[in-house]
Amino acid sequence: MQILRKCLVCFFMLSAALTRAQGIPSLTSAQWRQDLGYFANEITTYHRNPYHLIPKARFDAEVADLRSRIPSMKDDEIVVGLQRLAASIGDGHTFVDTGMLYGAVPTAVPIEVFWFGDELRVVRAAPEYSSVLGTRIIAVGSTPIDEVNRRLQQLIPQGESEWFVMDKSARLITQIEPLAALHIIPDGDTASFTFETDSGRRFTLALRADPPGKSTAMVMLGDRVPLSFQHADDGLWFTYLPDSQTVYVDFRSYQNLEQETKPLWDFIAEHSPKRLIVDMRWNIGGNFMQGREYLVSKIIFLPQLNQTGRLFVITGRRTFSAAMTNVTDFRRETEAILVGEPTGARPNGYQENHWFTLPNSHIRASCATLKYRFQPFRDSAGVFPDQRVDPDWNAFRTGRDAAIDWILRQPLPDNEPRRAAP
C-alpha cells in the first residue's frame, strides 16, 4: 500500500484498458507463449496467496487454454487474455498494466458515467456531447448494457467489494480497447451508445474517442456542481460552509500531504469551526502511514472537532488501498461517524505491489505480496459505514450530494466543543 500514487493511478485509470492495436508489439505465437509462462510464474511465485479466490487447478487450466488459443488470436485479444487471468486472482493489486508502457492515457470516449443503483448515468461529457448529460446508457453498439457489463466482469477482480466492481465497470464501459477486444464494438476510434432520457426518449450517438495523450475538459448537468466534483484534479482541497459552521475537506491524494494539509490546520485554528467532514470517496490510495501522521493523528488532537456528531468521514466505492486503511484508522482512533457507501477495498485483503515486466511485449504487471488485516475481528467485503447513504440521482442532478446533505441535517451536539488543555 505504501507505493507512489502514480502507480495506483496507473492501475485504476490504465490497467484495464488496452493500448491501440498498433501500439502492442506484433509478436510470434512462441513469444506470446513465453510471456504467458513468465506472467503465470511471477504471479504464482510472488503473490501472497494466488489461489485465495480461484483454485490452482482452474488457474492452471485457464493458462493452458490461453496458451492453446494464442496462434489464432489477435495481439489485443491476447492482452485481454492476460488481463482476464490477472483478474481471476481476485484482488485489486493484481493486474496487467499496458497503459504506462506506452506513456498514453487509454483511448476513451469523452464521457464519464456512474452507477446510481442499477442505472448507468452520464455525469460528465465533452461540450460537443452535452446532449447526453443525465441520460441512462441503454446499449453499446447493438449490445444491451446488461450484457456489456456481464462481459466486462471478466476483466475486473471479483475478490474485492461489489462497489469496487461497480466502479471499475463504469470506467471500462467508456474505454474503446476492451470494448473492441471483447467484440462489443468494431475496431476503430468510435463507439455508438444508445441513451435514454427520463421522459423515455431514446437516441443513438457515435462518440469519437480522445486520442492518446489528450484529455478533453468535460462539463456537468446544470450550473450547480456538487462539492465532491468541484476540484477533481486537486489532491486535497477544503472549503468553509458558514451556514453550518462546517469545514468540508475533499481528500483524494496522498501526494505532498504534509504541505497540503497545513493551510487546513491553520484555517481550523483561526476560525474554530463546529464540524469537520473528510470526504474520501475518490481516494484510491498511497501511503497510509502519511495519512495517519498528517491527517488522522492531527484530528485526534483537535478535541473541539474529535467528537461524535462533529467529525464525519465519507466513504465510497473508490475508497481503496491506503484510503481504506485510513478509514479504519478513523473508526478506531477517532470519534468519526462514517457515512456513505462501503469502501471498494476489503479491510482484510491482499495489498502491496510486486511489479514485473514481460520479456517480449514489455508489458508491466503487478501482483499482491502481502495480506493485511485492518479489521481483524470482523471480515467483510468492505469497510461498512455507520450511516449508509448511497449516491442519489435526484440529488445529484440538482447539484446536491446525498451524503453531505445527510451530514448537514444532523444537529450539532448540545455541549460546546472542548478546548485543548494549555
Sequence and secondary structure as in RCSB ss.txt:
>XXXX:A:sequence
MQILRKCLVCFFMLSAALTRAQGIPSLTSAQWRQDLGYFANEITTYHRNPYHLIPKARFDAEVADLRSRIPSMKD
DEIVVGLQRLAASIGDGHTFVDTGMLYGAVPTAVPIEVFWFGDELRVVRAAPEYSSVLGTRIIAVGSTPIDEVNR
RLQQLIPQGESEWFVMDKSARLITQIEPLAALHIIPDGDTASFTFETDSGRRFTLALRADPPGKSTAMVMLGDRV
PLSFQHADDGLWFTYLPDSQTVYVDFRSYQNLEQETKPLWDFIAEHSPKRLIVDMRWNIGGNFMQGREYLVSKII
FLPQLNQTGRLFVITGRRTFSAAMTNVTDFRRETEAILVGEPTGARPNGYQENHWFTLPNSHIRASCATLKYRFQ
PFRDSAGVFPDQRVDPDWNAFRTGRDAAIDWILRQPLPDNEPRRAAP
>XXXX:A:secstr
  S HHHHHIIIIIITS   GGGS    HHHHHHHHHHHHHHHHHHSS TTSSS HHHHHHHHHHHHHHGGGS H
HHHHHHHHHHHHHH  TT EEE HHHHT    B SEEEEEETTEEEEEEE GGGGGGTT EEEEETTEEHHHHHH
HHGGGS SSS HHHHHHHHHHHTTBHHHHHHTTSS SSSEEEEEEE TTS EEEEEEE   TT     EESSS  
 GGGTTTT SEEEEEETTTTEEEEEE   TTHHHHHHHHHHHHHHH  SEEEEE TT   S HHHHIIIIIHHHH
T TTTSSTTTEEEEE TT  THHHHHHHHHHHHS  EEEES  SS SEEEEEEEEEE TTT  EEEEEEEEEESS
TT   SS   SEE    HHHHTTT  HHHHHHHHS   SS       
